[in-house]
Amino acid sequence: MRAVLDVLGVVGRNRDLRRVQLAYATFNSGEWATWIAMLVYAYSRGGVTESGLVAAGMLAPAALLAPVVAALGERVPPGQALFAGYALQAASCLATAAALYADAPTIIVYAGFLVMAVSFTMTRPTQAAFAPGLAHTPHELAATNVASGTVEAVSVLVAPVLTGVVLGFGSPATVFALAGAGCALGAMLVAPLRNAVPVVEAADPSERASLFGEGPQLIRRDPQSRMLVLLLGAQCVALGALDVLYVELARGVLHRGGDWAGYLCGAMGAGGVLAVAFTAHLVGRPRLAGPLAVSIAVWSLAFLGLAAVPGVGAALGLLLLVGGAEKTFDVTGRMLLQRVARPDALAGVFGLLEGFQTAGYAAGSLLAPALVALGGAPAAFLGVGAILPLVALVTGRRLLDIDRHATVPVVEIALLRSMPMFAALPPATLESLARALEPLALPAGTDVIRQGEHGDRFYVIAAGEVDVVASGQTVATLRRGDGFGEIALLNDVPRTATVTARTDVVLQALEREIFLVTLTGHAASHQSAHELSEQRLARV
């Protein structure tokens, strides 16, 4: 529990990450609540067959559009794309609620479901690309991933249970109205961050020409990212089937009401919450293959138990295990993908992942009724439980190889890309530069460089503020994403000012030779650095 609190504390101290995670809670809660309400609505009209068909019908278009929607994160600032996603979710949920309250024709209700399903694909990939630009250190980024997993786990527990309660005394329309209000709150939380991180421009503009962004191109060229996307997508085939089976398990096996679909889903969410304590220990862990293997083993055993047609208590307990295994698998898989995917294509890669996962949910929604028709609920749970172990057997050796080499410095790259003098560097050069950075933490009041000294390093501010003092006069205050020290390096002169830490600061230092060789080898970056140097010389 101490590890969990430490992780949440790391994220909570970063104001921007805190806003994103609070908004993420409204997104996850709304997504789960509306999904369950939709399945219950469809089941009441045609049983497990219609609920499966409706789920697939909603998810298939969303899967196709997810990479297109996520590619917005490569063309506009990710904060703006994130805000747009929350706003569209709120609007579509409220419109669907209005249609249900008005007893509109089913086709209109299902059209609302479709718009809503597409809008919910926007958040995860955009946030995955946004987080490296908001995190101050790699430790903060890892903590953010675990915090996101914690938010998801708590949401899977709380949202389905509350949905069950609302359905017990209300209707699906009430669920959609509440979800819309929650997503509107999420939009308000992220609104101040709309321009916090600029859009990353590709070194070669032609790389952004595709409607789907750069994600599909990178996946074709990068077998490691491709395998992780497919692995996480396969997981969602099982989860999509399980979503449909909740209703069948509640009504057809346990002979309970539709509200029990929410309670059963909540049991899985409770397992995810319990797994949070385990995933918190993944922060800073260099190897992740072990936790992945454990999660798959627990997953398999739990589904074997569900196939034995358990009673109510056993079903809740087994779904608790499924939730814990799923959360561990998802957090470790996404951390690996964020480590190996090229940072300037994160939005596209995670958008492609969102598309694959949504397609997996759709396939699972069709698989569940087919398995039930062939052999009842026991056959369905056996088939669903076998998906992940089979995929793991096929990919095991390559997954171990990925785990050994997944060390891309995504936070450092995001920091450098926020600076005009480095933004145009080719990806390989930028990654090499990021690996050469040396972290340096200094307390407030420390002189980082002094006027008149020989210049041997360039500094980038990762967190905190510094004052620039020339001849006893403060000429500037610099913050995260600003750099200093380039004048002495580019012009081969002594330091022209003293730079003092105004607050506690975290800096990234770059040695003189690496800085000069990198910039002189790229015309646009060299020009940008000289323009900045001339502007600052004019001030001092």
Secondary structure in CASP SS format (residue, H / E / C, confidence):
PFRMAT SS
TARGET T0000
AUTHOR 0000-0000-0000
METHOD secondary structure of the structure
MODEL  1
M C 1.00
R H 1.00
A H 1.00
V H 1.00
L H 1.00
D H 1.00
V H 1.00
L H 1.00
G H 1.00
V H 1.00
V H 1.00
G H 1.00
R C 1.00
N C 1.00
R H 1.00
D H 1.00
L H 1.00
R H 1.00
R H 1.00
V H 1.00
Q H 1.00
L H 1.00
A H 1.00
Y H 1.00
A H 1.00
T H 1.00
F H 1.00
N H 1.00
S H 1.00
G H 1.00
E H 1.00
W H 1.00
A H 1.00
T H 1.00
W H 1.00
I H 1.00
A H 1.00
M H 1.00
L H 1.00
V H 1.00
Y H 1.00
A H 1.00
Y H 1.00
S H 1.00
R H 1.00
G H 1.00
G H 1.00
V H 1.00
T H 1.00
E H 1.00
S H 1.00
G H 1.00
L H 1.00
V H 1.00
A H 1.00
A H 1.00
G H 1.00
M H 1.00
L H 1.00
A H 1.00
P H 1.00
A H 1.00
A H 1.00
L H 1.00
L H 1.00
A H 1.00
P H 1.00
V H 1.00
V H 1.00
A H 1.00
A H 1.00
L H 1.00
G H 1.00
E H 1.00
R C 1.00
V C 1.00
P C 1.00
P H 1.00
G H 1.00
Q H 1.00
A H 1.00
L H 1.00
F H 1.00
A H 1.00
G H 1.00
Y H 1.00
A H 1.00
L H 1.00
Q H 1.00
A H 1.00
A H 1.00
S H 1.00
C H 1.00
L H 1.00
A H 1.00
T H 1.00
A H 1.00
A H 1.00
A H 1.00
L H 1.00
Y H 1.00
A C 1.00
D C 1.00
A C 1.00
P C 1.00
T H 1.00
I H 1.00
I H 1.00
V H 1.00
Y H 1.00
A H 1.00
G H 1.00
F H 1.00
L H 1.00
V H 1.00
M H 1.00
A H 1.00
V H 1.00
S H 1.00
F C 1.00
T C 1.00
M C 1.00
T H 1.00
R H 1.00
P H 1.00
T H 1.00
Q H 1.00
A H 1.00
A H 1.00
F H 1.00
A H 1.00
P H 1.00
G H 1.00
L H 1.00
A C 1.00
H C 1.00
T C 1.00
P H 1.00
H H 1.00
E H 1.00
L H 1.00
A H 1.00
A H 1.00
T H 1.00
N H 1.00
V H 1.00
A H 1.00
S H 1.00
G H 1.00
T H 1.00
V H 1.00
E H 1.00
A H 1.00
V H 1.00
S H 1.00
V H 1.00
L H 1.00
V H 1.00
A H 1.00
P H 1.00
V H 1.00
L H 1.00
T H 1.00
G H 1.00
V H 1.00
V H 1.00
L H 1.00
G H 1.00
F H 1.00
G C 1.00
S C 1.00
P H 1.00
A H 1.00
T H 1.00
V H 1.00
F H 1.00
A H 1.00
L H 1.00
A H 1.00
G H 1.00
A H 1.00
G H 1.00
C H 1.00
A H 1.00
L H 1.00
G H 1.00
A H 1.00
M H 1.00
L H 1.00
V H 1.00
A H 1.00
P H 1.00
L H 1.00
R C 1.00
N C 1.00
A C 1.00
V C 1.00
P C 1.00
V C 1.00
V C 1.00
E C 1.00
A C 1.00
A C 1.00
D C 1.00
P H 1.00
S H 1.00
E H 1.00
R H 1.00
A C 1.00
S C 1.00
L C 1.00
F C 1.00
G C 1.00
E C 1.00
G H 1.00
P H 1.00
Q H 1.00
L H 1.00
I H 1.00
R H 1.00
R H 1.00
D C 1.00
P H 1.00
Q H 1.00
S H 1.00
R H 1.00
M H 1.00
L H 1.00
V H 1.00
L H 1.00
L H 1.00
L H 1.00
G H 1.00
A H 1.00
Q H 1.00
C H 1.00
V H 1.00
A H 1.00
L H 1.00
G H 1.00
A H 1.00
L H 1.00
D H 1.00
V H 1.00
L H 1.00
Y H 1.00
V H 1.00
E H 1.00
L H 1.00
A H 1.00
R H 1.00
G H 1.00
V H 1.00
L C 1.00
H C 1.00
R C 1.00
G C 1.00
G C 1.00
D H 1.00
W H 1.00
A H 1.00
G H 1.00
Y H 1.00
L H 1.00
C H 1.00
G H 1.00
A H 1.00
M H 1.00
G H 1.00
A H 1.00
G H 1.00
G H 1.00
V H 1.00
L H 1.00
A H 1.00
V H 1.00
A H 1.00
F H 1.00
T H 1.00
A H 1.00
H H 1.00
L H 1.00
V C 1.00
G C 1.00
R C 1.00
P C 1.00
R C 1.00
L C 1.00
A H 1.00
G H 1.00
P H 1.00
L H 1.00
A H 1.00
V H 1.00
S H 1.00
I H 1.00
A H 1.00
V H 1.00
W H 1.00
S H 1.00
L H 1.00
A H 1.00
F H 1.00
L H 1.00
G H 1.00
L H 1.00
A C 1.00
A C 1.00
V C 1.00
P C 1.00
G C 1.00
V H 1.00
G H 1.00
A H 1.00
A H 1.00
L H 1.00
G H 1.00
L H 1.00
L H 1.00
L H 1.00
L H 1.00
V H 1.00
G H 1.00
G H 1.00
A H 1.00
E H 1.00
K H 1.00
T H 1.00
F H 1.00
D H 1.00
V H 1.00
T H 1.00
G H 1.00
R H 1.00
M H 1.00
L H 1.00
L H 1.00
Q H 1.00
R H 1.00
V H 1.00
A C 1.00
R C 1.00
P H 1.00
D H 1.00
A H 1.00
L H 1.00
A H 1.00
G H 1.00
V H 1.00
F H 1.00
G H 1.00
L H 1.00
L H 1.00
E H 1.00
G H 1.00
F H 1.00
Q H 1.00
T H 1.00
A H 1.00
G H 1.00
Y H 1.00
A H 1.00
A H 1.00
G H 1.00
S H 1.00
L H 1.00
L H 1.00
A H 1.00
P H 1.00
A H 1.00
L H 1.00
V H 1.00
A H 1.00
L H 1.00
G H 1.00
G H 1.00
A H 1.00
P H 1.00
A H 1.00
A H 1.00
F H 1.00
L H 1.00
G H 1.00
V H 1.00
G H 1.00
A C 1.00
I H 1.00
L H 1.00
P H 1.00
L H 1.00
V H 1.00
A H 1.00
L H 1.00
V H 1.00
T H 1.00
G H 1.00
R H 1.00
R H 1.00
L H 1.00
L H 1.00
D H 1.00
I H 1.00
D H 1.00
R H 1.00
H H 1.00
A C 1.00
T C 1.00
V C 1.00
P C 1.00
V H 1.00
V H 1.00
E H 1.00
I H 1.00
A H 1.00
L H 1.00
L H 1.00
R H 1.00
S C 1.00
M C 1.00
P H 1.00
M H 1.00
F H 1.00
A H 1.00
A C 1.00
L C 1.00
P C 1.00
P H 1.00
A H 1.00
T H 1.00
L H 1.00
E H 1.00
S H 1.00
L H 1.00
A H 1.00
R H 1.00
A H 1.00
L C 1.00
E E 1.00
P E 1.00
L E 1.00
A E 1.00
L E 1.00
P C 1.00
A C 1.00
G C 1.00
T C 1.00
D E 1.00
V E 1.00
I E 1.00
R C 1.00
Q C 1.00
G C 1.00
E C 1.00
H C 1.00
G C 1.00
D C 1.00
R E 1.00
F E 1.00
Y E 1.00
V E 1.00
I E 1.00
A E 1.00
A E 1.00
G C 1.00
E C 1.00
V E 1.00
D E 1.00
V E 1.00
V E 1.00
A E 1.00
S C 1.00
G C 1.00
Q E 1.00
T E 1.00
V E 1.00
A E 1.00
T E 1.00
L E 1.00
R C 1.00
R C 1.00
G C 1.00
D C 1.00
G E 1.00
F E 1.00
G C 1.00
E H 1.00
I H 1.00
A H 1.00
L H 1.00
L H 1.00
N H 1.00
D C 1.00
V C 1.00
P C 1.00
R C 1.00
T C 1.00
A C 1.00
T E 1.00
V E 1.00
T E 1.00
A E 1.00
R C 1.00
T C 1.00
D C 1.00
V E 1.00
V E 1.00
L E 1.00
Q E 1.00
A E 1.00
L E 1.00
E E 1.00
R H 1.00
E H 1.00
I H 1.00
F H 1.00
L H 1.00
V H 1.00
T H 1.00
L H 1.00
T H 1.00
G C 1.00
H C 1.00
A H 1.00
A H 1.00
S H 1.00
H H 1.00
Q H 1.00
S H 1.00
A H 1.00
H H 1.00
E H 1.00
L H 1.00
S H 1.00
E H 1.00
Q H 1.00
R H 1.00
L H 1.00
A H 1.00
R H 1.00
V C 1.00
END
